[in-house]
């Protein structure tokens, strides 16, 4: 599965202005739930359950919240670029402005982990992060994310 498979049309959002991690997670849950036909509260609960285990702020201004959700048929990704970074309790204490949300069906195991690893590899790249931060619109962000060559190495 590639990022092109994960990020469907309408899965990239920019210009968001949450004031906190809690607001950011609520906002991304609402937008993702609407696209997936799920209840926003259910998506938020699943994400928050994962966040209680430890922040998904992976460093360099990036967070990769992920969760398994009942009622979801396939692994689905969403990308959010914030106008201003928020404290996400990231491992490097750098505020987050790039969020890649990954949702998987409840029973999904290996595919969820492979997708998470792929997202992590791409978001680790300084050049990709900078281009996303400097890109004017959502279509261009989607093109950047889905056009990045990837490998299957973990």
C-alpha positions as CSV (number, residue, x, y, z in Angstrom):
1,X,0.0,0.0,0.0
2,X,1.4,3.4,-1.0
3,X,0.5,6.9,0.3
4,X,-1.5,7.3,-2.9
5,X,-3.7,4.4,-1.7
6,X,-4.0,5.9,1.8
7,X,-4.7,9.5,0.8
8,X,-7.9,9.8,-1.1
9,X,-9.2,13.0,-2.7
10,X,-10.2,15.4,0.0
11,X,-7.8,13.8,2.6
12,X,-5.4,16.8,2.8
13,X,-6.3,19.9,4.8
14,X,-4.3,23.1,5.3
15,X,-4.9,26.4,6.9
16,X,-6.0,24.9,10.2
17,X,-5.7,27.0,13.4
18,X,-6.1,24.9,16.6
19,X,-4.7,26.5,19.7
20,X,-3.7,23.3,21.4
21,X,-3.1,19.6,20.9
22,X,-6.5,18.8,22.3
23,X,-8.1,21.2,19.7
24,X,-6.0,19.8,16.9
25,X,-7.0,16.2,17.7
26,X,-10.7,17.2,17.9
27,X,-10.4,19.0,14.6
28,X,-8.7,16.2,12.8
29,X,-11.1,13.6,14.3
30,X,-14.1,15.7,13.0
31,X,-12.7,16.0,9.5
32,X,-11.6,12.4,9.2
33,X,-14.9,11.0,10.6
34,X,-16.9,13.1,8.1
35,X,-14.9,11.6,5.2
36,X,-15.1,8.0,6.5
37,X,-18.7,8.1,7.6
38,X,-17.9,7.5,11.2
39,X,-18.8,9.4,14.4
40,X,-16.3,12.1,15.3
41,X,-16.5,11.1,19.0
42,X,-15.6,7.5,18.1
43,X,-12.6,8.6,16.1
44,X,-11.5,11.0,18.8
45,X,-11.8,8.4,21.5
46,X,-9.7,5.9,19.5
47,X,-7.0,8.5,18.9
48,X,-7.0,9.7,22.5
49,X,-6.7,6.0,23.7
50,X,-3.5,5.8,21.6
51,X,-2.2,9.2,22.8
52,X,-2.6,8.1,26.4
53,X,0.1,5.5,25.7
54,X,2.5,8.3,24.7
55,X,2.5,11.2,22.3
56,X,2.5,10.5,18.6
57,X,4.6,13.7,18.1
58,X,7.6,12.0,16.4
59,X,9.8,15.1,16.2
60,X,10.7,17.8,13.7
61,X,7.3,19.4,13.9
62,X,5.5,16.1,12.9
63,X,2.9,14.1,14.6
64,X,1.5,10.8,13.3
65,X,-1.6,9.9,15.4
66,X,-3.0,6.5,14.6
67,X,-5.8,4.3,15.7
68,X,-8.0,1.4,14.9
69,X,-11.7,2.3,14.4
70,X,-14.8,0.1,14.3
71,X,-16.8,0.6,11.1
72,X,-13.8,1.4,8.9
73,X,-13.2,-0.9,5.9
74,X,-9.7,0.0,4.9
75,X,-6.6,1.8,6.1
76,X,-7.1,5.5,5.5
77,X,-4.8,8.4,5.8
78,X,-5.4,12.2,6.3
79,X,-2.8,14.9,6.2
80,X,-3.2,18.3,8.1
81,X,-0.9,21.3,7.9
82,X,-1.5,23.8,10.7
83,X,-1.0,27.5,10.2
84,X,0.9,27.7,13.5
85,X,2.5,24.9,15.4
86,X,1.0,23.6,18.7
87,X,2.6,21.8,21.6
88,X,2.1,18.1,21.0
89,X,4.4,16.8,23.8
90,X,6.6,15.5,21.0
91,X,9.7,13.5,21.8
92,X,12.0,16.5,20.8
93,X,9.7,19.1,22.4
94,X,9.3,20.9,19.1
95,X,5.8,22.1,18.4
96,X,3.9,20.3,15.7
97,X,2.5,21.8,12.4
98,X,2.3,18.7,10.2
99,X,0.0,15.9,11.2
100,X,-0.6,12.7,9.4
101,X,-3.6,10.8,10.8
102,X,-3.7,7.1,10.0
103,X,-6.9,5.1,10.7
104,X,-7.2,1.4,10.3
105,X,-10.1,-1.2,10.7
106,X,-10.3,-2.8,14.1
107,X,-8.8,-6.1,13.1
108,X,-6.0,-4.7,11.0
109,X,-2.6,-5.6,12.2
110,X,0.4,-5.9,9.8
111,X,-1.0,-3.6,7.2
112,X,-1.5,-0.9,9.8
113,X,2.1,-1.2,11.0
114,X,3.5,-1.2,7.4
115,X,1.5,1.9,6.6
116,X,2.6,3.6,9.7
117,X,6.3,2.7,8.9
118,X,5.8,4.1,5.4
119,X,4.3,7.4,6.7
120,X,7.1,7.7,9.2
121,X,9.8,7.2,6.6
122,X,8.4,9.9,4.3
123,X,7.8,12.4,7.1
124,X,11.3,11.9,8.4
125,X,12.7,13.5,5.3
126,X,13.7,17.1,5.8
127,X,13.2,18.0,2.1
128,X,9.6,16.7,2.1
129,X,8.7,18.5,5.3
130,X,10.1,21.8,4.0
131,X,8.3,21.5,0.6
132,X,5.0,20.8,2.4
133,X,5.5,23.8,4.7
134,X,6.3,26.0,1.6
135,X,3.5,24.7,-0.6
136,X,0.6,26.9,-1.4
137,X,-2.4,24.5,-1.5
138,X,-3.8,21.1,-0.6
139,X,-3.5,19.7,-4.1
140,X,0.2,20.5,-4.2
141,X,0.7,18.9,-0.7
142,X,-1.1,15.8,-1.9
143,X,1.1,15.7,-5.0
144,X,4.2,16.0,-2.9
145,X,3.1,13.2,-0.5
146,X,2.0,10.8,-3.1
147,X,4.9,11.5,-5.5
148,X,7.6,10.8,-3.0
149,X,9.5,7.7,-4.0
150,X,9.4,5.1,-1.3
151,X,11.0,1.8,-0.4
152,X,9.7,-1.1,1.5
153,X,12.6,-1.1,3.9
154,X,11.6,-0.3,7.5
